[in-house]
Amino acid sequence: MSNKVKEYRHEKTGLEFVLIPSGLFMREDNKQVTLKSFLMSKTEVTQAAWKKVMGSGNNPSNWKGDNLPVEQVSWNDCQEFCKRAGLQLPSEAQWEYAARAGTDSKWYWGDSDSNIGEYAWYDDNSSSQTHPVGEKAANAFGLRDMAGNVWEWCQDGYSSNYNGVSTDGSAYEGGSSRVGRGGSWSSNAYGCRS
């Protein structure tokens, strides 16, 4: 499946965004979620983009490199970044819808993890470290690194059973912890599912 999407460059960060079209998907609890269109970064936030917004001396990442994803940042750190950049974290529903890109399989490339190395940096191919963003194959919306490399924060609080979570794609504001999605360089294939 391939979708044509509009692309935009965000001036304050230099990151490229795509306009994810409105649509729907079936959530894990078998409820249909309907989303309006929204913007999503084509890659994880780079250290260059982080420093551009937060200041050149602000880079908490373990592995350094302008094109590497920023890591070792808390959800609160990301809230401050988004506030300064005029952005917002995606809701968990937006993240999943964008990652799936019209698929309903375990991963956005299918139900087999046999070719995961084409799409993700994960425990079997990462050499136990992060890698430059955008090196792996994109999903049908043109998004890269939605599986592996680094975990991605969502706006939502965590709900183990979706109790109280809306089906309109908005973020769930309950819960005492926050949602991270996508897996990382240290995750196994199962941890990188859509």
TORKOLNU-88770 format. One record per residue (C-alpha): residue number from 1; x, y, z. Coordinates in steps of 0.25 Angstrom, whole numbers. Layout:
TORKOLNU-88770
<site><seq>NUM</seq><x>X</x><y>Y</y><z>Z</z></site>
...
end
This chain:
TORKOLNU-88770
<site><seq>1</seq><x>0</x><y>0</y><z>0</z></site>
<site><seq>2</seq><x>5</x><y>14</y><z>-3</z></site>
<site><seq>3</seq><x>-1</x><y>27</y><z>0</z></site>
<site><seq>4</seq><x>2</x><y>41</y><z>-5</z></site>
<site><seq>5</seq><x>4</x><y>50</y><z>6</z></site>
<site><seq>6</seq><x>7</x><y>65</y><z>6</z></site>
<site><seq>7</seq><x>20</x><y>69</y><z>12</z></site>
<site><seq>8</seq><x>25</x><y>81</y><z>20</z></site>
<site><seq>9</seq><x>37</x><y>86</y><z>26</z></site>
<site><seq>10</seq><x>36</x><y>91</y><z>41</z></site>
<site><seq>11</seq><x>44</x><y>104</y><z>41</z></site>
<site><seq>12</seq><x>48</x><y>104</y><z>56</z></site>
<site><seq>13</seq><x>53</x><y>90</y><z>56</z></site>
<site><seq>14</seq><x>57</x><y>87</y><z>41</z></site>
<site><seq>15</seq><x>49</x><y>74</y><z>42</z></site>
<site><seq>16</seq><x>41</x><y>69</y><z>31</z></site>
<site><seq>17</seq><x>26</x><y>66</y><z>34</z></site>
<site><seq>18</seq><x>15</x><y>59</y><z>26</z></site>
<site><seq>19</seq><x>0</x><y>62</y><z>27</z></site>
<site><seq>20</seq><x>-6</x><y>48</y><z>31</z></site>
<site><seq>21</seq><x>-20</x><y>47</y><z>25</z></site>
<site><seq>22</seq><x>-32</x><y>45</y><z>33</z></site>
<site><seq>23</seq><x>-37</x><y>31</y><z>35</z></site>
<site><seq>24</seq><x>-40</x><y>20</y><z>45</z></site>
<site><seq>25</seq><x>-34</x><y>7</y><z>51</z></site>
<site><seq>26</seq><x>-38</x><y>-4</y><z>60</z></site>
<site><seq>27</seq><x>-32</x><y>-2</y><z>74</z></site>
<site><seq>28</seq><x>-26</x><y>-14</y><z>82</z></site>
<site><seq>29</seq><x>-39</x><y>-14</y><z>90</z></site>
<site><seq>30</seq><x>-47</x><y>-16</y><z>77</z></site>
<site><seq>31</seq><x>-53</x><y>-1</y><z>77</z></site>
<site><seq>32</seq><x>-52</x><y>7</y><z>65</z></site>
<site><seq>33</seq><x>-44</x><y>20</y><z>66</z></site>
<site><seq>34</seq><x>-47</x><y>31</y><z>56</z></site>
<site><seq>35</seq><x>-36</x><y>42</y><z>54</z></site>
<site><seq>36</seq><x>-36</x><y>55</y><z>47</z></site>
<site><seq>37</seq><x>-24</x><y>58</y><z>39</z></site>
<site><seq>38</seq><x>-11</x><y>63</y><z>46</z></site>
<site><seq>39</seq><x>4</x><y>65</y><z>44</z></site>
<site><seq>40</seq><x>15</x><y>55</y><z>48</z></site>
<site><seq>41</seq><x>30</x><y>56</y><z>47</z></site>
<site><seq>42</seq><x>36</x><y>47</y><z>36</z></site>
<site><seq>43</seq><x>46</x><y>43</y><z>46</z></site>
<site><seq>44</seq><x>49</x><y>43</y><z>61</z></site>
<site><seq>45</seq><x>54</x><y>56</y><z>66</z></site>
<site><seq>46</seq><x>69</x><y>58</y><z>63</z></site>
<site><seq>47</seq><x>79</x><y>63</y><z>73</z></site>
<site><seq>48</seq><x>82</x><y>75</y><z>63</z></site>
<site><seq>49</seq><x>67</x><y>78</y><z>64</z></site>
<site><seq>50</seq><x>67</x><y>77</y><z>79</z></site>
<site><seq>51</seq><x>79</x><y>86</y><z>80</z></site>
<site><seq>52</seq><x>73</x><y>96</y><z>71</z></site>
<site><seq>53</seq><x>61</x><y>98</y><z>80</z></site>
<site><seq>54</seq><x>67</x><y>95</y><z>94</z></site>
<site><seq>55</seq><x>80</x><y>101</y><z>92</z></site>
<site><seq>56</seq><x>94</x><y>96</y><z>87</z></site>
<site><seq>57</seq><x>98</x><y>91</y><z>101</z></site>
<site><seq>58</seq><x>85</x><y>83</y><z>103</z></site>
<site><seq>59</seq><x>88</x><y>69</y><z>98</z></site>
<site><seq>60</seq><x>86</x><y>58</y><z>108</z></site>
<site><seq>61</seq><x>87</x><y>47</y><z>98</z></site>
<site><seq>62</seq><x>96</x><y>35</y><z>101</z></site>
<site><seq>63</seq><x>101</x><y>34</y><z>87</z></site>
<site><seq>64</seq><x>105</x><y>48</y><z>81</z></site>
<site><seq>65</seq><x>102</x><y>52</y><z>66</z></site>
<site><seq>66</seq><x>94</x><y>62</y><z>60</z></site>
<site><seq>67</seq><x>86</x><y>52</y><z>51</z></site>
<site><seq>68</seq><x>84</x><y>42</y><z>62</z></site>
<site><seq>69</seq><x>71</x><y>42</y><z>70</z></site>
<site><seq>70</seq><x>71</x><y>50</y><z>83</z></site>
<site><seq>71</seq><x>70</x><y>40</y><z>95</z></site>
<site><seq>72</seq><x>70</x><y>41</y><z>110</z></site>
<site><seq>73</seq><x>59</x><y>51</y><z>110</z></site>
<site><seq>74</seq><x>47</x><y>50</y><z>119</z></site>
<site><seq>75</seq><x>33</x><y>53</y><z>115</z></site>
<site><seq>76</seq><x>34</x><y>66</y><z>122</z></site>
<site><seq>77</seq><x>46</x><y>70</y><z>114</z></site>
<site><seq>78</seq><x>38</x><y>67</y><z>101</z></site>
<site><seq>79</seq><x>27</x><y>75</y><z>106</z></site>
<site><seq>80</seq><x>37</x><y>87</y><z>108</z></site>
<site><seq>81</seq><x>43</x><y>84</y><z>94</z></site>
<site><seq>82</seq><x>29</x><y>84</y><z>88</z></site>
<site><seq>83</seq><x>25</x><y>97</y><z>95</z></site>
<site><seq>84</seq><x>37</x><y>104</y><z>90</z></site>
<site><seq>85</seq><x>36</x><y>98</y><z>76</z></site>
<site><seq>86</seq><x>20</x><y>101</y><z>74</z></site>
<site><seq>87</seq><x>18</x><y>86</y><z>73</z></site>
<site><seq>88</seq><x>11</x><y>75</y><z>81</z></site>
<site><seq>89</seq><x>13</x><y>60</y><z>84</z></site>
<site><seq>90</seq><x>4</x><y>51</y><z>76</z></site>
<site><seq>91</seq><x>-7</x><y>44</y><z>84</z></site>
<site><seq>92</seq><x>-5</x><y>29</y><z>85</z></site>
<site><seq>93</seq><x>-16</x><y>27</y><z>75</z></site>
<site><seq>94</seq><x>-10</x><y>37</y><z>65</z></site>
<site><seq>95</seq><x>4</x><y>30</y><z>67</z></site>
<site><seq>96</seq><x>-2</x><y>16</y><z>64</z></site>
<site><seq>97</seq><x>-11</x><y>20</y><z>52</z></site>
<site><seq>98</seq><x>2</x><y>27</y><z>46</z></site>
<site><seq>99</seq><x>10</x><y>15</y><z>49</z></site>
<site><seq>100</seq><x>1</x><y>5</y><z>43</z></site>
<site><seq>101</seq><x>-1</x><y>14</y><z>30</z></site>
<site><seq>102</seq><x>-14</x><y>7</y><z>26</z></site>
<site><seq>103</seq><x>-10</x><y>-7</y><z>31</z></site>
<site><seq>104</seq><x>-16</x><y>-16</y><z>41</z></site>
<site><seq>105</seq><x>-4</x><y>-26</y><z>42</z></site>
<site><seq>106</seq><x>5</x><y>-28</y><z>54</z></site>
<site><seq>107</seq><x>16</x><y>-19</y><z>48</z></site>
<site><seq>108</seq><x>13</x><y>-8</y><z>37</z></site>
<site><seq>109</seq><x>21</x><y>-17</y><z>27</z></site>
<site><seq>110</seq><x>13</x><y>-30</y><z>30</z></site>
<site><seq>111</seq><x>11</x><y>-41</y><z>40</z></site>
<site><seq>112</seq><x>25</x><y>-47</y><z>39</z></site>
<site><seq>113</seq><x>37</x><y>-42</y><z>46</z></site>
<site><seq>114</seq><x>46</x><y>-49</y><z>36</z></site>
<site><seq>115</seq><x>49</x><y>-35</y><z>29</z></site>
<site><seq>116</seq><x>49</x><y>-26</y><z>41</z></site>
<site><seq>117</seq><x>64</x><y>-22</y><z>38</z></site>
<site><seq>118</seq><x>59</x><y>-14</y><z>26</z></site>
<site><seq>119</seq><x>50</x><y>-6</y><z>34</z></site>
<site><seq>120</seq><x>56</x><y>-5</y><z>48</z></site>
<site><seq>121</seq><x>68</x><y>-4</y><z>57</z></site>
<site><seq>122</seq><x>66</x><y>-14</y><z>68</z></site>
<site><seq>123</seq><x>73</x><y>-24</y><z>77</z></site>
<site><seq>124</seq><x>78</x><y>-33</y><z>66</z></site>
<site><seq>125</seq><x>84</x><y>-22</y><z>57</z></site>
<site><seq>126</seq><x>87</x><y>-10</y><z>65</z></site>
<site><seq>127</seq><x>100</x><y>-13</y><z>71</z></site>
<site><seq>128</seq><x>94</x><y>-8</y><z>84</z></site>
<site><seq>129</seq><x>93</x><y>6</y><z>80</z></site>
<site><seq>130</seq><x>84</x><y>16</y><z>73</z></site>
<site><seq>131</seq><x>86</x><y>19</y><z>58</z></site>
<site><seq>132</seq><x>84</x><y>32</y><z>49</z></site>
<site><seq>133</seq><x>69</x><y>34</y><z>46</z></site>
<site><seq>134</seq><x>63</x><y>31</y><z>33</z></site>
<site><seq>135</seq><x>72</x><y>20</y><z>29</z></site>
<site><seq>136</seq><x>62</x><y>9</y><z>29</z></site>
<site><seq>137</seq><x>50</x><y>7</y><z>19</z></site>
<site><seq>138</seq><x>38</x><y>16</y><z>21</z></site>
<site><seq>139</seq><x>24</x><y>12</y><z>23</z></site>
<site><seq>140</seq><x>13</x><y>15</y><z>13</z></site>
<site><seq>141</seq><x>11</x><y>29</y><z>19</z></site>
<site><seq>142</seq><x>26</x><y>32</y><z>17</z></site>
<site><seq>143</seq><x>30</x><y>31</y><z>32</z></site>
<site><seq>144</seq><x>43</x><y>24</y><z>36</z></site>
<site><seq>145</seq><x>47</x><y>18</y><z>50</z></site>
<site><seq>146</seq><x>33</x><y>16</y><z>55</z></site>
<site><seq>147</seq><x>39</x><y>3</y><z>59</z></site>
<site><seq>148</seq><x>52</x><y>2</y><z>67</z></site>
<site><seq>149</seq><x>63</x><y>11</y><z>69</z></site>
<site><seq>150</seq><x>58</x><y>19</y><z>80</z></site>
<site><seq>151</seq><x>44</x><y>19</y><z>88</z></site>
<site><seq>152</seq><x>35</x><y>30</y><z>84</z></site>
<site><seq>153</seq><x>27</x><y>38</y><z>95</z></site>
<site><seq>154</seq><x>12</x><y>40</y><z>93</z></site>
<site><seq>155</seq><x>4</x><y>50</y><z>99</z></site>
<site><seq>156</seq><x>-5</x><y>40</y><z>107</z></site>
<site><seq>157</seq><x>-5</x><y>35</y><z>121</z></site>
<site><seq>158</seq><x>-4</x><y>20</y><z>121</z></site>
<site><seq>159</seq><x>-17</x><y>12</y><z>122</z></site>
<site><seq>160</seq><x>-16</x><y>-4</y><z>123</z></site>
<site><seq>161</seq><x>-30</x><y>-6</y><z>118</z></site>
<site><seq>162</seq><x>-34</x><y>6</y><z>110</z></site>
<site><seq>163</seq><x>-44</x><y>10</y><z>121</z></site>
<site><seq>164</seq><x>-47</x><y>24</y><z>119</z></site>
<site><seq>165</seq><x>-39</x><y>26</y><z>106</z></site>
<site><seq>166</seq><x>-47</x><y>33</y><z>95</z></site>
<site><seq>167</seq><x>-49</x><y>27</y><z>81</z></site>
<site><seq>168</seq><x>-47</x><y>41</y><z>75</z></site>
<site><seq>169</seq><x>-32</x><y>40</y><z>75</z></site>
<site><seq>170</seq><x>-30</x><y>50</y><z>86</z></site>
<site><seq>171</seq><x>-20</x><y>48</y><z>97</z></site>
<site><seq>172</seq><x>-24</x><y>41</y><z>110</z></site>
<site><seq>173</seq><x>-20</x><y>50</y><z>121</z></site>
<site><seq>174</seq><x>-22</x><y>40</y><z>132</z></site>
<site><seq>175</seq><x>-12</x><y>30</y><z>138</z></site>
<site><seq>176</seq><x>1</x><y>32</y><z>146</z></site>
<site><seq>177</seq><x>11</x><y>28</y><z>135</z></site>
<site><seq>178</seq><x>12</x><y>32</y><z>120</z></site>
<site><seq>179</seq><x>12</x><y>24</y><z>108</z></site>
<site><seq>180</seq><x>24</x><y>21</y><z>99</z></site>
<site><seq>181</seq><x>22</x><y>13</y><z>86</z></site>
<site><seq>182</seq><x>30</x><y>7</y><z>75</z></site>
<site><seq>183</seq><x>41</x><y>0</y><z>82</z></site>
<site><seq>184</seq><x>56</x><y>3</y><z>82</z></site>
<site><seq>185</seq><x>70</x><y>-2</y><z>78</z></site>
<site><seq>186</seq><x>69</x><y>-12</y><z>90</z></site>
<site><seq>187</seq><x>55</x><y>-17</y><z>87</z></site>
<site><seq>188</seq><x>53</x><y>-31</y><z>81</z></site>
<site><seq>189</seq><x>44</x><y>-32</y><z>69</z></site>
<site><seq>190</seq><x>31</x><y>-34</y><z>77</z></site>
<site><seq>191</seq><x>34</x><y>-20</y><z>84</z></site>
<site><seq>192</seq><x>34</x><y>-13</y><z>71</z></site>
<site><seq>193</seq><x>20</x><y>-16</y><z>67</z></site>
<site><seq>194</seq><x>10</x><y>-6</y><z>62</z></site>
end
